């Protein structure tokens, strides 16, 4: 299992719309082979900051299976304009 981690800084004044669009976008990521689960957490201390945690069976399931899919294009259209700056996405494994 691989954990994808992304810190999402949402543009000021757009948090509520982002949360609504994220709910819609969730159907796209969850339909990908190799997807396990995901969660979105809102930061208590930093306004408009979220953390996205996605469990995948492998890095390839995310980097190839999702990012090269039509579903990713829909995800990107819904969500990518919310971020400033664009998030760094990293993958973690159990030790």
PyMOL CGO cylinders between C-alpha atoms (Angstrom):
from pymol import cmd
from pymol.cgo import CYLINDER

trace = [
    CYLINDER, 0.00, 0.00, 0.00, 1.19, 3.49, -0.92, 0.3, 1, 1, 1, 1, 1, 1,
    CYLINDER, 1.19, 3.49, -0.92, -0.03, 6.70, 0.69, 0.3, 1, 1, 1, 1, 1, 1,
    CYLINDER, -0.03, 6.70, 0.69, -0.26, 9.77, -1.52, 0.3, 1, 1, 1, 1, 1, 1,
    CYLINDER, -0.26, 9.77, -1.52, -0.03, 13.01, 0.48, 0.3, 1, 1, 1, 1, 1, 1,
    CYLINDER, -0.03, 13.01, 0.48, -0.79, 16.49, -0.84, 0.3, 1, 1, 1, 1, 1, 1,
    CYLINDER, -0.79, 16.49, -0.84, -1.06, 19.75, 1.10, 0.3, 1, 1, 1, 1, 1, 1,
    CYLINDER, -1.06, 19.75, 1.10, -3.72, 21.81, -0.67, 0.3, 1, 1, 1, 1, 1, 1,
    CYLINDER, -3.72, 21.81, -0.67, -3.71, 25.58, -0.20, 0.3, 1, 1, 1, 1, 1, 1,
    CYLINDER, -3.71, 25.58, -0.20, -7.04, 26.82, -1.52, 0.3, 1, 1, 1, 1, 1, 1,
    CYLINDER, -7.04, 26.82, -1.52, -7.40, 30.40, -2.73, 0.3, 1, 1, 1, 1, 1, 1,
    CYLINDER, -7.40, 30.40, -2.73, -9.03, 32.74, -0.22, 0.3, 1, 1, 1, 1, 1, 1,
    CYLINDER, -9.03, 32.74, -0.22, -12.80, 32.86, -0.35, 0.3, 1, 1, 1, 1, 1, 1,
    CYLINDER, -12.80, 32.86, -0.35, -13.10, 29.61, -2.30, 0.3, 1, 1, 1, 1, 1, 1,
    CYLINDER, -13.10, 29.61, -2.30, -13.04, 26.98, 0.47, 0.3, 1, 1, 1, 1, 1, 1,
    CYLINDER, -13.04, 26.98, 0.47, -16.77, 26.19, 0.51, 0.3, 1, 1, 1, 1, 1, 1,
    CYLINDER, -16.77, 26.19, 0.51, -16.97, 25.83, -3.29, 0.3, 1, 1, 1, 1, 1, 1,
    CYLINDER, -16.97, 25.83, -3.29, -13.79, 23.73, -3.24, 0.3, 1, 1, 1, 1, 1, 1,
    CYLINDER, -13.79, 23.73, -3.24, -15.29, 21.37, -0.66, 0.3, 1, 1, 1, 1, 1, 1,
    CYLINDER, -15.29, 21.37, -0.66, -18.43, 20.96, -2.78, 0.3, 1, 1, 1, 1, 1, 1,
    CYLINDER, -18.43, 20.96, -2.78, -16.46, 20.34, -5.96, 0.3, 1, 1, 1, 1, 1, 1,
    CYLINDER, -16.46, 20.34, -5.96, -14.17, 17.92, -4.14, 0.3, 1, 1, 1, 1, 1, 1,
    CYLINDER, -14.17, 17.92, -4.14, -17.21, 15.80, -3.26, 0.3, 1, 1, 1, 1, 1, 1,
    CYLINDER, -17.21, 15.80, -3.26, -18.10, 15.64, -6.95, 0.3, 1, 1, 1, 1, 1, 1,
    CYLINDER, -18.10, 15.64, -6.95, -14.49, 14.92, -7.97, 0.3, 1, 1, 1, 1, 1, 1,
    CYLINDER, -14.49, 14.92, -7.97, -14.24, 12.06, -5.48, 0.3, 1, 1, 1, 1, 1, 1,
    CYLINDER, -14.24, 12.06, -5.48, -16.22, 9.83, -7.83, 0.3, 1, 1, 1, 1, 1, 1,
    CYLINDER, -16.22, 9.83, -7.83, -13.48, 10.14, -10.45, 0.3, 1, 1, 1, 1, 1, 1,
    CYLINDER, -13.48, 10.14, -10.45, -10.56, 9.11, -8.27, 0.3, 1, 1, 1, 1, 1, 1,
    CYLINDER, -10.56, 9.11, -8.27, -12.46, 6.29, -6.58, 0.3, 1, 1, 1, 1, 1, 1,
    CYLINDER, -12.46, 6.29, -6.58, -13.27, 4.66, -9.93, 0.3, 1, 1, 1, 1, 1, 1,
    CYLINDER, -13.27, 4.66, -9.93, -9.60, 3.92, -10.76, 0.3, 1, 1, 1, 1, 1, 1,
    CYLINDER, -9.60, 3.92, -10.76, -8.09, 0.43, -10.57, 0.3, 1, 1, 1, 1, 1, 1,
    CYLINDER, -8.09, 0.43, -10.57, -5.62, 0.35, -7.70, 0.3, 1, 1, 1, 1, 1, 1,
    CYLINDER, -5.62, 0.35, -7.70, -7.46, 2.99, -5.66, 0.3, 1, 1, 1, 1, 1, 1,
    CYLINDER, -7.46, 2.99, -5.66, -8.12, 1.95, -2.05, 0.3, 1, 1, 1, 1, 1, 1,
    CYLINDER, -8.12, 1.95, -2.05, -9.52, 4.97, -0.20, 0.3, 1, 1, 1, 1, 1, 1,
    CYLINDER, -9.52, 4.97, -0.20, -9.05, 8.70, 0.32, 0.3, 1, 1, 1, 1, 1, 1,
    CYLINDER, -9.05, 8.70, 0.32, -9.80, 11.43, 2.80, 0.3, 1, 1, 1, 1, 1, 1,
    CYLINDER, -9.80, 11.43, 2.80, -9.66, 15.21, 2.82, 0.3, 1, 1, 1, 1, 1, 1,
    CYLINDER, -9.66, 15.21, 2.82, -8.88, 16.99, 6.09, 0.3, 1, 1, 1, 1, 1, 1,
    CYLINDER, -8.88, 16.99, 6.09, -9.23, 20.73, 6.76, 0.3, 1, 1, 1, 1, 1, 1,
    CYLINDER, -9.23, 20.73, 6.76, -6.50, 22.41, 8.79, 0.3, 1, 1, 1, 1, 1, 1,
    CYLINDER, -6.50, 22.41, 8.79, -7.60, 23.98, 12.06, 0.3, 1, 1, 1, 1, 1, 1,
    CYLINDER, -7.60, 23.98, 12.06, -4.67, 26.41, 12.37, 0.3, 1, 1, 1, 1, 1, 1,
    CYLINDER, -4.67, 26.41, 12.37, -4.28, 27.55, 8.76, 0.3, 1, 1, 1, 1, 1, 1,
    CYLINDER, -4.28, 27.55, 8.76, -7.32, 28.94, 6.95, 0.3, 1, 1, 1, 1, 1, 1,
    CYLINDER, -7.32, 28.94, 6.95, -7.97, 27.42, 3.53, 0.3, 1, 1, 1, 1, 1, 1,
    CYLINDER, -7.97, 27.42, 3.53, -5.41, 24.63, 3.95, 0.3, 1, 1, 1, 1, 1, 1,
    CYLINDER, -5.41, 24.63, 3.95, -6.31, 20.98, 3.48, 0.3, 1, 1, 1, 1, 1, 1,
    CYLINDER, -6.31, 20.98, 3.48, -4.47, 17.69, 3.35, 0.3, 1, 1, 1, 1, 1, 1,
    CYLINDER, -4.47, 17.69, 3.35, -5.43, 15.03, 0.84, 0.3, 1, 1, 1, 1, 1, 1,
    CYLINDER, -5.43, 15.03, 0.84, -4.56, 11.43, 1.75, 0.3, 1, 1, 1, 1, 1, 1,
    CYLINDER, -4.56, 11.43, 1.75, -5.08, 8.72, -0.85, 0.3, 1, 1, 1, 1, 1, 1,
    CYLINDER, -5.08, 8.72, -0.85, -4.23, 5.06, -0.46, 0.3, 1, 1, 1, 1, 1, 1,
    CYLINDER, -4.23, 5.06, -0.46, -3.19, 3.24, -3.63, 0.3, 1, 1, 1, 1, 1, 1,
    CYLINDER, -3.19, 3.24, -3.63, -1.99, -0.29, -4.26, 0.3, 1, 1, 1, 1, 1, 1,
    CYLINDER, -1.99, -0.29, -4.26, 1.09, 1.17, -5.99, 0.3, 1, 1, 1, 1, 1, 1,
    CYLINDER, 1.09, 1.17, -5.99, 2.64, 4.43, -7.18, 0.3, 1, 1, 1, 1, 1, 1,
    CYLINDER, 2.64, 4.43, -7.18, 1.83, 3.31, -10.74, 0.3, 1, 1, 1, 1, 1, 1,
    CYLINDER, 1.83, 3.31, -10.74, -1.88, 3.10, -9.90, 0.3, 1, 1, 1, 1, 1, 1,
    CYLINDER, -1.88, 3.10, -9.90, -1.73, 6.81, -9.11, 0.3, 1, 1, 1, 1, 1, 1,
    CYLINDER, -1.73, 6.81, -9.11, 0.88, 8.11, -11.55, 0.3, 1, 1, 1, 1, 1, 1,
    CYLINDER, 0.88, 8.11, -11.55, -0.21, 6.05, -14.57, 0.3, 1, 1, 1, 1, 1, 1,
    CYLINDER, -0.21, 6.05, -14.57, -3.64, 4.60, -13.83, 0.3, 1, 1, 1, 1, 1, 1,
    CYLINDER, -3.64, 4.60, -13.83, -5.18, 7.82, -12.55, 0.3, 1, 1, 1, 1, 1, 1,
    CYLINDER, -5.18, 7.82, -12.55, -3.09, 10.60, -14.05, 0.3, 1, 1, 1, 1, 1, 1,
    CYLINDER, -3.09, 10.60, -14.05, -3.35, 9.18, -17.56, 0.3, 1, 1, 1, 1, 1, 1,
    CYLINDER, -3.35, 9.18, -17.56, -7.09, 8.54, -17.37, 0.3, 1, 1, 1, 1, 1, 1,
    CYLINDER, -7.09, 8.54, -17.37, -10.12, 10.48, -18.61, 0.3, 1, 1, 1, 1, 1, 1,
    CYLINDER, -10.12, 10.48, -18.61, -11.25, 10.63, -14.97, 0.3, 1, 1, 1, 1, 1, 1,
    CYLINDER, -11.25, 10.63, -14.97, -8.13, 12.63, -14.10, 0.3, 1, 1, 1, 1, 1, 1,
    CYLINDER, -8.13, 12.63, -14.10, -9.03, 15.21, -16.74, 0.3, 1, 1, 1, 1, 1, 1,
    CYLINDER, -9.03, 15.21, -16.74, -12.42, 15.67, -15.05, 0.3, 1, 1, 1, 1, 1, 1,
    CYLINDER, -12.42, 15.67, -15.05, -10.72, 15.85, -11.60, 0.3, 1, 1, 1, 1, 1, 1,
    CYLINDER, -10.72, 15.85, -11.60, -8.25, 18.42, -12.93, 0.3, 1, 1, 1, 1, 1, 1,
    CYLINDER, -8.25, 18.42, -12.93, -11.00, 20.55, -14.51, 0.3, 1, 1, 1, 1, 1, 1,
    CYLINDER, -11.00, 20.55, -14.51, -12.96, 20.63, -11.24, 0.3, 1, 1, 1, 1, 1, 1,
    CYLINDER, -12.96, 20.63, -11.24, -10.13, 21.19, -8.76, 0.3, 1, 1, 1, 1, 1, 1,
    CYLINDER, -10.13, 21.19, -8.76, -6.83, 22.51, -10.10, 0.3, 1, 1, 1, 1, 1, 1,
    CYLINDER, -6.83, 22.51, -10.10, -7.90, 26.15, -10.33, 0.3, 1, 1, 1, 1, 1, 1,
    CYLINDER, -7.90, 26.15, -10.33, -8.47, 26.27, -6.55, 0.3, 1, 1, 1, 1, 1, 1,
    CYLINDER, -8.47, 26.27, -6.55, -4.81, 25.86, -5.57, 0.3, 1, 1, 1, 1, 1, 1,
    CYLINDER, -4.81, 25.86, -5.57, -2.24, 28.56, -4.88, 0.3, 1, 1, 1, 1, 1, 1,
    CYLINDER, -2.24, 28.56, -4.88, 0.48, 27.45, -5.01, 0.3, 1, 1, 1, 1, 1, 1,
    CYLINDER, 0.48, 27.45, -5.01, -0.03, 24.20, -6.88, 0.3, 1, 1, 1, 1, 1, 1,
    CYLINDER, -0.03, 24.20, -6.88, 0.52, 21.34, -4.40, 0.3, 1, 1, 1, 1, 1, 1,
    CYLINDER, 0.52, 21.34, -4.40, 3.50, 19.05, -4.21, 0.3, 1, 1, 1, 1, 1, 1,
    CYLINDER, 3.50, 19.05, -4.21, 2.34, 15.43, -4.21, 0.3, 1, 1, 1, 1, 1, 1,
    CYLINDER, 2.34, 15.43, -4.21, 4.49, 12.80, -2.49, 0.3, 1, 1, 1, 1, 1, 1,
    CYLINDER, 4.49, 12.80, -2.49, 4.15, 9.05, -1.95, 0.3, 1, 1, 1, 1, 1, 1,
    CYLINDER, 4.15, 9.05, -1.95, 4.91, 7.18, 1.26, 0.3, 1, 1, 1, 1, 1, 1,
    CYLINDER, 4.91, 7.18, 1.26, 5.30, 3.49, 2.14, 0.3, 1, 1, 1, 1, 1, 1,
    CYLINDER, 5.30, 3.49, 2.14, 5.26, 1.54, 5.38, 0.3, 1, 1, 1, 1, 1, 1,
    CYLINDER, 5.26, 1.54, 5.38, 8.59, 0.96, 7.13, 0.3, 1, 1, 1, 1, 1, 1,
]
cmd.load_cgo(trace, "trace")
